[in-house]
């Protein structure tokens, strides 16, 4: 039956970077069952970041970016000989397990998790050239910004309207109208926490470490790469990825 495994030898293009995008499956239902705070729940965001960090320690990606229930991973050194079946199955399974483990650690979520059913992420592989990396992440960051505006506007509309009415009103309004609506309710959208507007990055950064050299009997300073969580990302551009040695 080996000949029936027609996708087993499908591999990503040789020499390319890949982006692995993972999306939470059925997370709208999960949000309702657990009762995440709206429009943003910092405990949920921390759970997503911990999931990304666990992934980064296991697979050493160049960069991980998350917002909402979405995770984007840049891989230069591609495991499993680039086999697409293996990448999709292992990564989605690993992230689903890591997320469930992290979610169970949050006291405010614990009483609601068992009734929420299995938690899972789907996974897709996106081959990209080096020149496309910054544009890809800028595109996803733009989506994070749209999510931020729509999220605040939607939950403000829900104060006076049903779910269906709020969705319909949201679809009818332009971006400027949404800004005005949010501002009229007392929120300046450009001043909400940066991670809500721009997402969160997980990557290695050079840091200076002070130590002691017992041979020379001197205090010394050395550089190390440390995995960090960046909750205050700038707007993505080529310089960000070059300055942080991601590209």
Protein Blocks (a to p, Z undefined) as FASTA:
>chain_A
ZZmmmmlmgccdehiacddddddehklmmmmmnopacfbdfklmmmmmmmmmmmmmmnop
abdcdehjbdcdddfbdghhopaklmmmmmmmmmmmmmmmmmmmpmklmmmmmmnopadd
ddddddddfklmmmmmmmmmmmmmmmmmmmmmmmmmmmmmcfklmmmmmmmpcfklmmmm
mmmnopafklgcfklmnopaddddddddddddfklopacddddddddddfbbccddfklm
mmnomZZ
